[in-house]
Amino acid sequence: MTSKLDQLKTMTTVVADTGDLDAISEWRPEDATTNPSLLLKAAASDSYRPMIDAAVRYAENQGGSNQEQLSWATDTLAVLAGKQILDLIPGVVSTEVDARLSFDTQATVDKARRLIDLYRQQGVDTSRVLIKIASTWEGIRAAEQLEKEGIRCNLTLLFSFIQAAACAEAGAYLISPFVGRILDWHLSNSGRESYLPQEDPGVLSVSRIYNFYKTHNYDTVVMGASFRNIGEIEQLAGCDRLTISPALLQALKNDDGALPRRLSPEQASSPEQKLSIDEGLFRWESNEDAMATEKLAEGIRRFAADQVELEKRVGQLAKAA
């Protein structure tokens, strides 16, 4: 019997959830995704130092205030890292917009355009780049505009059905519903110590979204993210894509048990009808979902804090150079 990882790859596109170049080189996934938290960890490695130095030099040439230069430097670092990742994989890489822009549609659009322009300057085929944006109302509107411009988007920090439905209606290329963080909330608020994989709230959420999309022929790709254990991954075998940490990739590789397919377009069935979503409905449904509201806010705060810390680290390295 082949490993569960090899079996998974026959039915799902496997994405590496890491910015570690050595890990990506080892695992050779189809796609890769990064975020400020992953870049912050990766920036401590020696392999990132030349990119940081190059990013600082580029930023200095742009002029402006110290904060503006730090913004240029971290954007350039993300793009240089993305370019190196693309050299290691055959598919696409996701690069995230500053989470502090999550409630500003135009600023998100402007930042996305800048990231894409930086990729072009590096000679990268920008069809291989996805711009990651938080699934706020403003972020979804930004993605809708960017998709019309040919800039494909990955809507992240997605925890609720209304977010997923709005993303599909906006024509987003891909969504990243967070499985493990949904589980975390329910474990903290339900009084339970565990859930069986088949009743895991995060698994049920992604399965619901997947079946809704396939039933109504939405083109938006579903990429489950933020896993806590391989049981969650196994229950979503067959999902369009799954982004998985190196530790869980290793666990799947070490397991040679059978891995049945759980999700497929042919078997998809959803009783839910398409929604006509305006801002009022989106905000009301979000308000009614305590888990999604809390986890979205928490995720934005965490990514914003890591973005600030990344800027500090890059600034310190620039001064020490």
KOLKEDO-629869 format. One record per residue (C-alpha): residue number from 1; x negated, y negated, z; residue in three letters. Coordinates in nm, 2 decimals. Layout:
residues N
+-----+--------+--------+--------+-----+
!   i !      u !      v !      w !  aa !
+-----+--------+--------+--------+-----+
! NUM !      X !      Y !      Z ! ala !
...
+-----+--------+--------+--------+-----+
end
This chain:
residues 321
+-----+--------+--------+--------+-----+
!   i !      u !      v !      w !  aa !
+-----+--------+--------+--------+-----+
!   1 !   0.00 !   0.00 !   0.00 ! met !
!   2 !  -0.13 !  -0.35 !  -0.08 ! thr !
!   3 !  -0.14 !  -0.62 !   0.18 ! ser !
!   4 !   0.16 !  -0.82 !   0.26 ! lys !
!   5 !  -0.02 !  -1.12 !   0.12 ! leu !
!   6 !  -0.07 !  -0.96 !  -0.21 ! asp !
!   7 !   0.29 !  -0.84 !  -0.21 ! gln !
!   8 !   0.41 !  -1.20 !  -0.12 ! leu !
!   9 !   0.22 !  -1.34 !  -0.42 ! lys !
!  10 !   0.42 !  -1.12 !  -0.66 ! thr !
!  11 !   0.74 !  -1.31 !  -0.56 ! met !
!  12 !   0.64 !  -1.64 !  -0.42 ! thr !
!  13 !   0.38 !  -1.91 !  -0.50 ! thr !
!  14 !   0.14 !  -1.92 !  -0.21 ! val !
!  15 !   0.01 !  -2.26 !  -0.11 ! val !
!  16 !  -0.28 !  -2.33 !   0.14 ! ala !
!  17 !  -0.18 !  -2.55 !   0.42 ! asp !
!  18 !  -0.52 !  -2.69 !   0.49 ! thr !
!  19 !  -0.77 !  -2.96 !   0.38 ! gly !
!  20 !  -1.07 !  -2.74 !   0.46 ! asp !
!  21 !  -1.25 !  -2.69 !   0.14 ! leu !
!  22 !  -1.43 !  -2.38 !   0.26 ! asp !
!  23 !  -1.09 !  -2.22 !   0.35 ! ala !
!  24 !  -0.94 !  -2.31 !   0.02 ! ile !
!  25 !  -1.24 !  -2.17 !  -0.16 ! ser !
!  26 !  -1.21 !  -1.84 !   0.04 ! glu !
!  27 !  -0.83 !  -1.80 !  -0.01 ! trp !
!  28 !  -0.80 !  -1.93 !  -0.36 ! arg !
!  29 !  -0.43 !  -2.01 !  -0.34 ! pro !
!  30 !  -0.22 !  -2.13 !  -0.64 ! glu !
!  31 !  -0.16 !  -2.47 !  -0.49 ! asp !
!  32 !  -0.27 !  -2.67 !  -0.18 ! ala !
!  33 !  -0.12 !  -2.94 !   0.04 ! thr !
!  34 !  -0.27 !  -3.19 !   0.28 ! thr !
!  35 !  -0.15 !  -3.45 !   0.52 ! asn !
!  36 !  -0.33 !  -3.70 !   0.75 ! pro !
!  37 !  -0.35 !  -3.45 !   1.03 ! ser !
!  38 !  -0.53 !  -3.20 !   0.81 ! leu !
!  39 !  -0.76 !  -3.46 !   0.66 ! leu !
!  40 !  -0.85 !  -3.58 !   1.00 ! leu !
!  41 !  -0.96 !  -3.23 !   1.10 ! lys !
!  42 !  -1.14 !  -3.18 !   0.77 ! ala !
!  43 !  -1.32 !  -3.51 !   0.79 ! ala !
!  44 !  -1.53 !  -3.38 !   1.08 ! ala !
!  45 !  -1.69 !  -3.13 !   0.85 ! ser !
!  46 !  -2.02 !  -3.19 !   0.67 ! asp !
!  47 !  -1.86 !  -3.12 !   0.33 ! ser !
!  48 !  -1.65 !  -3.43 !   0.37 ! tyr !
!  49 !  -1.93 !  -3.67 !   0.45 ! arg !
!  50 !  -2.03 !  -3.75 !   0.09 ! pro !
!  51 !  -1.67 !  -3.82 !   0.01 ! met !
!  52 !  -1.63 !  -4.05 !   0.31 ! ile !
!  53 !  -1.94 !  -4.24 !   0.20 ! asp !
!  54 !  -1.82 !  -4.27 !  -0.15 ! ala !
!  55 !  -1.47 !  -4.38 !  -0.03 ! ala !
!  56 !  -1.63 !  -4.65 !   0.19 ! val !
!  57 !  -1.84 !  -4.79 !  -0.10 ! arg !
!  58 !  -1.53 !  -4.80 !  -0.32 ! tyr !
!  59 !  -1.33 !  -4.98 !  -0.05 ! ala !
!  60 !  -1.61 !  -5.24 !   0.00 ! glu !
!  61 !  -1.59 !  -5.33 !  -0.37 ! asn !
!  62 !  -1.22 !  -5.40 !  -0.34 ! gln !
!  63 !  -1.28 !  -5.68 !  -0.09 ! gly !
!  64 !  -1.01 !  -5.80 !   0.14 ! gly !
!  65 !  -0.97 !  -5.78 !   0.52 ! ser !
!  66 !  -1.11 !  -5.50 !   0.73 ! asn !
!  67 !  -0.77 !  -5.33 !   0.75 ! gln !
!  68 !  -0.73 !  -5.35 !   0.38 ! glu !
!  69 !  -1.07 !  -5.19 !   0.32 ! gln !
!  70 !  -0.98 !  -4.91 !   0.57 ! leu !
!  71 !  -0.66 !  -4.85 !   0.37 ! ser !
!  72 !  -0.85 !  -4.84 !   0.05 ! trp !
!  73 !  -1.11 !  -4.61 !   0.20 ! ala !
!  74 !  -0.86 !  -4.35 !   0.34 ! thr !
!  75 !  -0.66 !  -4.35 !   0.02 ! asp !
!  76 !  -0.98 !  -4.30 !  -0.18 ! thr !
!  77 !  -1.09 !  -4.02 !   0.06 ! leu !
!  78 !  -0.75 !  -3.84 !   0.02 ! ala !
!  79 !  -0.79 !  -3.86 !  -0.36 ! val !
!  80 !  -1.16 !  -3.74 !  -0.36 ! leu !
!  81 !  -1.05 !  -3.45 !  -0.14 ! ala !
!  82 !  -0.76 !  -3.38 !  -0.37 ! gly !
!  83 !  -0.99 !  -3.38 !  -0.67 ! lys !
!  84 !  -1.23 !  -3.13 !  -0.50 ! gln !
!  85 !  -0.93 !  -2.91 !  -0.40 ! ile !
!  86 !  -0.81 !  -2.91 !  -0.76 ! leu !
!  87 !  -1.15 !  -2.79 !  -0.87 ! asp !
!  88 !  -1.09 !  -2.48 !  -0.66 ! leu !
!  89 !  -0.72 !  -2.40 !  -0.74 ! ile !
!  90 !  -0.53 !  -2.35 !  -1.07 ! pro !
!  91 !  -0.22 !  -2.54 !  -0.96 ! gly !
!  92 !  -0.13 !  -2.87 !  -0.79 ! val !
!  93 !  -0.23 !  -3.06 !  -0.48 ! val !
!  94 !  -0.01 !  -3.28 !  -0.26 ! ser !
!  95 !  -0.14 !  -3.61 !  -0.13 ! thr !
!  96 !   0.06 !  -3.79 !   0.13 ! glu !
!  97 !   0.17 !  -4.15 !   0.15 ! val !
!  98 !   0.09 !  -4.34 !   0.47 ! asp !
!  99 !   0.36 !  -4.24 !   0.72 ! ala !
! 100 !   0.38 !  -4.60 !   0.84 ! arg !
! 101 !   0.56 !  -4.68 !   0.51 ! leu !
! 102 !   0.84 !  -4.42 !   0.57 ! ser !
! 103 !   1.11 !  -4.69 !   0.60 ! phe !
! 104 !   1.00 !  -4.91 !   0.31 ! asp !
! 105 !   1.10 !  -4.80 !  -0.03 ! thr !
! 106 !   0.90 !  -5.05 !  -0.24 ! gln !
! 107 !   0.58 !  -5.01 !  -0.03 ! ala !
! 108 !   0.61 !  -4.63 !  -0.07 ! thr !
! 109 !   0.64 !  -4.67 !  -0.45 ! val !
! 110 !   0.35 !  -4.91 !  -0.46 ! asp !
! 111 !   0.13 !  -4.67 !  -0.25 ! lys !
! 112 !   0.22 !  -4.38 !  -0.47 ! ala !
! 113 !   0.13 !  -4.57 !  -0.78 ! arg !
! 114 !  -0.21 !  -4.66 !  -0.62 ! arg !
! 115 !  -0.29 !  -4.30 !  -0.53 ! leu !
! 116 !  -0.20 !  -4.19 !  -0.88 ! ile !
! 117 !  -0.42 !  -4.47 !  -1.03 ! asp !
! 118 !  -0.71 !  -4.36 !  -0.81 ! leu !
! 119 !  -0.67 !  -4.00 !  -0.94 ! tyr !
! 120 !  -0.67 !  -4.13 !  -1.29 ! arg !
! 121 !  -0.99 !  -4.32 !  -1.22 ! gln !
! 122 !  -1.14 !  -3.98 !  -1.11 ! gln !
! 123 !  -1.04 !  -3.82 !  -1.44 ! gly !
! 124 !  -0.78 !  -3.60 !  -1.28 ! val !
! 125 !  -0.48 !  -3.48 !  -1.48 ! asp !
! 126 !  -0.21 !  -3.65 !  -1.27 ! thr !
! 127 !   0.05 !  -3.39 !  -1.36 ! ser !
! 128 !  -0.14 !  -3.17 !  -1.11 ! arg !
! 129 !  -0.07 !  -3.42 !  -0.83 ! val !
! 130 !   0.23 !  -3.43 !  -0.61 ! leu !
! 131 !   0.29 !  -3.74 !  -0.39 ! ile !
! 132 !   0.41 !  -3.64 !  -0.04 ! lys !
! 133 !   0.67 !  -3.87 !   0.11 ! ile !
! 134 !   0.87 !  -3.84 !   0.43 ! ala !
! 135 !   1.24 !  -3.75 !   0.37 ! ser !
! 136 !   1.39 !  -4.07 !   0.51 ! thr !
! 137 !   1.66 !  -4.24 !   0.31 ! trp !
! 138 !   1.40 !  -4.49 !   0.19 ! glu !
! 139 !   1.15 !  -4.22 !   0.11 ! gly !
! 140 !   1.41 !  -4.03 !  -0.10 ! ile !
! 141 !   1.50 !  -4.35 !  -0.29 ! arg !
! 142 !   1.13 !  -4.41 !  -0.36 ! ala !
! 143 !   1.09 !  -4.05 !  -0.49 ! ala !
! 144 !   1.39 !  -4.10 !  -0.71 ! glu !
! 145 !   1.22 !  -4.40 !  -0.87 ! gln !
! 146 !   0.88 !  -4.23 !  -0.90 ! leu !
! 147 !   1.02 !  -3.92 !  -1.06 ! glu !
! 148 !   1.17 !  -4.14 !  -1.33 ! lys !
! 149 !   0.82 !  -4.28 !  -1.39 ! glu !
! 150 !   0.68 !  -3.93 !  -1.43 ! gly !
! 151 !   0.52 !  -3.92 !  -1.08 ! ile !
! 152 !   0.62 !  -3.59 !  -0.92 ! arg !
! 153 !   0.70 !  -3.59 !  -0.55 ! cys !
! 154 !   0.69 !  -3.36 !  -0.25 ! asn !
! 155 !   0.95 !  -3.46 !   0.01 ! leu !
! 156 !   0.81 !  -3.36 !   0.35 ! thr !
! 157 !   0.93 !  -3.37 !   0.71 ! leu !
! 158 !   1.25 !  -3.22 !   0.60 ! leu !
! 159 !   1.46 !  -3.07 !   0.88 ! phe !
! 160 !   1.83 !  -3.09 !   0.77 ! ser !
! 161 !   2.07 !  -2.99 !   0.50 ! phe !
! 162 !   2.17 !  -3.35 !   0.43 ! ile !
! 163 !   1.80 !  -3.44 !   0.36 ! gln !
! 164 !   1.77 !  -3.14 !   0.13 ! ala !
! 165 !   2.09 !  -3.22 !  -0.06 ! ala !
! 166 !   1.99 !  -3.59 !  -0.10 ! ala !
! 167 !   1.65 !  -3.49 !  -0.23 ! cys !
! 168 !   1.80 !  -3.26 !  -0.49 ! ala !
! 169 !   2.05 !  -3.53 !  -0.60 ! glu !
! 170 !   1.76 !  -3.77 !  -0.63 ! ala !
! 171 !   1.57 !  -3.53 !  -0.86 ! gly !
! 172 !   1.28 !  -3.47 !  -0.63 ! ala !
! 173 !   1.03 !  -3.22 !  -0.78 ! tyr !
! 174 !   0.98 !  -3.03 !  -0.45 ! leu !
! 175 !   1.08 !  -3.03 !  -0.09 ! ile !
! 176 !   0.89 !  -2.90 !   0.22 ! ser !
! 177 !   1.14 !  -2.79 !   0.49 ! pro !
! 178 !   0.96 !  -2.74 !   0.82 ! phe !
! 179 !   1.04 !  -2.39 !   0.96 ! val !
! 180 !   0.82 !  -2.38 !   1.27 ! gly !
! 181 !   0.90 !  -2.73 !   1.40 ! arg !
! 182 !   1.28 !  -2.64 !   1.38 ! ile !
! 183 !   1.20 !  -2.33 !   1.59 ! leu !
! 184 !   1.00 !  -2.54 !   1.84 ! asp !
! 185 !   1.30 !  -2.77 !   1.90 ! trp !
! 186 !   1.54 !  -2.49 !   1.95 ! his !
! 187 !   1.31 !  -2.31 !   2.19 ! leu !
! 188 !   1.28 !  -2.63 !   2.39 ! ser !
! 189 !   1.65 !  -2.71 !   2.40 ! asn !
! 190 !   1.83 !  -2.37 !   2.40 ! ser !
! 191 !   1.69 !  -2.21 !   2.71 ! gly !
! 192 !   1.57 !  -1.92 !   2.50 ! arg !
! 193 !   1.22 !  -1.79 !   2.50 ! glu !
! 194 !   1.22 !  -1.64 !   2.15 ! ser !
! 195 !   1.42 !  -1.56 !   1.84 ! tyr !
! 196 !   1.42 !  -1.26 !   1.62 ! leu !
! 197 !   1.28 !  -1.35 !   1.28 ! pro !
! 198 !   1.61 !  -1.30 !   1.10 ! gln !
! 199 !   1.78 !  -1.54 !   1.35 ! glu !
! 200 !   1.51 !  -1.79 !   1.36 ! asp !
! 201 !   1.68 !  -2.14 !   1.32 ! pro !
! 202 !   1.40 !  -2.26 !   1.08 ! gly !
! 203 !   1.44 !  -1.95 !   0.86 ! val !
! 204 !   1.81 !  -1.99 !   0.85 ! leu !
! 205 !   1.78 !  -2.35 !   0.75 ! ser !
! 206 !   1.55 !  -2.28 !   0.46 ! val !
! 207 !   1.75 !  -1.98 !   0.35 ! ser !
! 208 !   2.07 !  -2.20 !   0.34 ! arg !
! 209 !   1.89 !  -2.47 !   0.14 ! ile !
! 210 !   1.74 !  -2.22 !  -0.10 ! tyr !
! 211 !   2.08 !  -2.05 !  -0.17 ! asn !
! 212 !   2.25 !  -2.39 !  -0.21 ! phe !
! 213 !   1.99 !  -2.51 !  -0.46 ! tyr !
! 214 !   2.00 !  -2.19 !  -0.67 ! lys !
! 215 !   2.39 !  -2.17 !  -0.66 ! thr !
! 216 !   2.42 !  -2.52 !  -0.80 ! his !
! 217 !   2.12 !  -2.49 !  -1.04 ! asn !
! 218 !   1.91 !  -2.77 !  -0.89 ! tyr !
! 219 !   1.56 !  -2.78 !  -1.03 ! asp !
! 220 !   1.40 !  -2.90 !  -0.70 ! thr !
! 221 !   1.15 !  -2.65 !  -0.57 ! val !
! 222 !   1.19 !  -2.52 !  -0.22 ! val !
! 223 !   0.85 !  -2.48 !  -0.03 ! met !
! 224 !   0.89 !  -2.35 !   0.32 ! gly !
! 225 !   0.63 !  -2.51 !   0.55 ! ala !
! 226 !   0.51 !  -2.52 !   0.92 ! ser !
! 227 !   0.51 !  -2.15 !   1.01 ! phe !
! 228 !   0.46 !  -2.02 !   1.36 ! arg !
! 229 !   0.43 !  -1.65 !   1.29 ! asn !
! 230 !   0.43 !  -1.41 !   1.00 ! ile !
! 231 !   0.78 !  -1.29 !   1.08 ! gly !
! 232 !   0.91 !  -1.63 !   0.96 ! glu !
! 233 !   0.72 !  -1.59 !   0.64 ! ile !
! 234 !   0.84 !  -1.24 !   0.58 ! glu !
! 235 !   1.20 !  -1.35 !   0.61 ! gln !
! 236 !   1.15 !  -1.61 !   0.34 ! leu !
! 237 !   0.97 !  -1.38 !   0.10 ! ala !
! 238 !   1.09 !  -1.47 !  -0.25 ! gly !
! 239 !   1.13 !  -1.84 !  -0.17 ! cys !
! 240 !   0.99 !  -2.06 !  -0.45 ! asp !
! 241 !   0.67 !  -2.15 !  -0.26 ! arg !
! 242 !   0.54 !  -2.11 !   0.09 ! leu !
! 243 !   0.26 !  -2.32 !   0.24 ! thr !
! 244 !   0.07 !  -2.12 !   0.49 ! ile !
! 245 !  -0.22 !  -2.19 !   0.73 ! ser !
! 246 !  -0.55 !  -1.99 !   0.69 ! pro !
! 247 !  -0.48 !  -1.80 !   1.02 ! ala !
! 248 !  -0.14 !  -1.67 !   0.90 ! leu !
! 249 !  -0.29 !  -1.60 !   0.55 ! leu !
! 250 !  -0.54 !  -1.38 !   0.73 ! gln !
! 251 !  -0.27 !  -1.21 !   0.93 ! ala !
! 252 !  -0.07 !  -1.13 !   0.61 ! leu !
! 253 !  -0.39 !  -1.00 !   0.45 ! lys !
! 254 !  -0.46 !  -0.77 !   0.74 ! asn !
! 255 !  -0.11 !  -0.61 !   0.73 ! asp !
! 256 !  -0.04 !  -0.35 !   0.47 ! asp !
! 257 !   0.32 !  -0.27 !   0.56 ! gly !
! 258 !   0.60 !  -0.31 !   0.31 ! ala !
! 259 !   0.73 !  -0.66 !   0.24 ! leu !
! 260 !   1.09 !  -0.66 !   0.10 ! pro !
! 261 !   1.21 !  -0.96 !  -0.10 ! arg !
! 262 !   1.46 !  -1.16 !   0.10 ! arg !
! 263 !   1.54 !  -1.45 !  -0.14 ! leu !
! 264 !   1.60 !  -1.45 !  -0.51 ! ser !
! 265 !   1.78 !  -1.67 !  -0.76 ! pro !
! 266 !   1.98 !  -1.37 !  -0.88 ! glu !
! 267 !   2.12 !  -1.29 !  -0.54 ! gln !
! 268 !   2.16 !  -1.65 !  -0.42 ! ala !
! 269 !   2.51 !  -1.75 !  -0.30 ! ser !
! 270 !   2.63 !  -2.06 !  -0.12 ! ser !
! 271 !   2.99 !  -2.15 !  -0.02 ! pro !
! 272 !   2.89 !  -2.51 !   0.00 ! glu !
! 273 !   2.99 !  -2.76 !  -0.26 ! gln !
! 274 !   2.77 !  -3.04 !  -0.41 ! lys !
! 275 !   2.78 !  -3.36 !  -0.21 ! leu !
! 276 !   2.82 !  -3.72 !  -0.33 ! ser !
! 277 !   2.57 !  -3.88 !  -0.09 ! ile !
! 278 !   2.55 !  -4.24 !  -0.02 ! asp !
! 279 !   2.35 !  -4.41 !   0.25 ! glu !
! 280 !   2.63 !  -4.41 !   0.50 ! gly !
! 281 !   2.69 !  -4.04 !   0.47 ! leu !
! 282 !   2.32 !  -3.96 !   0.49 ! phe !
! 283 !   2.27 !  -4.17 !   0.80 ! arg !
! 284 !   2.58 !  -4.03 !   0.97 ! trp !
! 285 !   2.50 !  -3.67 !   0.90 ! glu !
! 286 !   2.14 !  -3.73 !   1.02 ! ser !
! 287 !   2.27 !  -3.90 !   1.33 ! asn !
! 288 !   2.49 !  -3.59 !   1.41 ! glu !
! 289 !   2.19 !  -3.36 !   1.39 ! asp !
! 290 !   1.99 !  -3.41 !   1.70 ! ala !
! 291 !   1.71 !  -3.17 !   1.61 ! met !
! 292 !   1.65 !  -3.32 !   1.26 ! ala !
! 293 !   1.66 !  -3.68 !   1.40 ! thr !
! 294 !   1.41 !  -3.60 !   1.67 ! glu !
! 295 !   1.18 !  -3.39 !   1.47 ! lys !
! 296 !   1.17 !  -3.64 !   1.18 ! leu !
! 297 !   1.09 !  -3.93 !   1.41 ! ala !
! 298 !   0.83 !  -3.72 !   1.59 ! glu !
! 299 !   0.67 !  -3.61 !   1.26 ! gly !
! 300 !   0.64 !  -3.96 !   1.13 ! ile !
! 301 !   0.49 !  -4.08 !   1.46 ! arg !
! 302 !   0.24 !  -3.79 !   1.46 ! arg !
! 303 !   0.13 !  -3.85 !   1.10 ! phe !
! 304 !   0.11 !  -4.22 !   1.15 ! ala !
! 305 !  -0.11 !  -4.17 !   1.46 ! ala !
! 306 !  -0.34 !  -3.94 !   1.27 ! asp !
! 307 !  -0.36 !  -4.19 !   0.99 ! gln !
! 308 !  -0.47 !  -4.46 !   1.24 ! val !
! 309 !  -0.72 !  -4.22 !   1.39 ! glu !
! 310 !  -0.85 !  -4.13 !   1.04 ! leu !
! 311 !  -0.90 !  -4.50 !   0.96 ! glu !
! 312 !  -1.09 !  -4.54 !   1.29 ! lys !
! 313 !  -1.32 !  -4.24 !   1.21 ! arg !
! 314 !  -1.39 !  -4.37 !   0.86 ! val !
! 315 !  -1.46 !  -4.71 !   1.00 ! gly !
! 316 !  -1.70 !  -4.58 !   1.26 ! gln !
! 317 !  -1.89 !  -4.37 !   1.00 ! leu !
! 318 !  -1.91 !  -4.68 !   0.77 ! ala !
! 319 !  -2.07 !  -4.89 !   1.05 ! lys !
! 320 !  -2.31 !  -4.61 !   1.13 ! ala !
! 321 !  -2.42 !  -4.58 !   0.77 ! ala !
+-----+--------+--------+--------+-----+
end
